[in-house]
Amino acid sequence: LQKELLKYKQEARNLQGIKDALQHRLIQQDASVLQLKQELLRANMDKEELHNQNVDLQRKVEERNRLLAEYKKELCQKDRHLQQHQTKLDEMLRQLSEASYQQVDLERELEHKEALLAHCMKREAEE
């Protein structure tokens, strides 16, 4: 019986050692799981922060795109006005050129008539 008792005590000590080793291993695994949960929580917080930053950046991009579209629209309107003014300016320059040609013709005609008048006056004075 004593041998058997020693055998069972030895077996109990072995089992207790195994139990202690398993408990130690379980404690280490629990610590690892806790550390992983903390890392996961940090990663999720970082992910949420990045998501919020992404949303904010997308909002800013949309706002800038809206402003860019408005500026393009204004630029097109100004281009149209500029084209209209350029057309008017070209027309006025053409009219000014025509008026200048007419003025030159009228000045020549006036000089010719003055010359004729002077000639007639001279002939009348001679007669």
Number of C-alpha atoms within 10 A of each C-alpha: 6 7 8 9 10 11 12 12 12 12 12 12 12 12 12 12 12 12 12 12 12 12 12 12 12 12 12 12 12 12 12 12 12 12 12 12 12 12 12 12 12 12 12 12 12 12 12 12 12 12 12 12 12 12 12 12 12 12 12 12 12 12 12 12 12 12 12 12 12 12 12 12 12 12 12 12 12 12 12 12 12 12 12 12 12 12 12 12 12 12 12 12 12 12 12 12 12 12 12 12 12 12 12 12 12 12 12 12 12 12 12 12 12 12 12 12 12 12 12 12 12 11 10 9 8 7 6
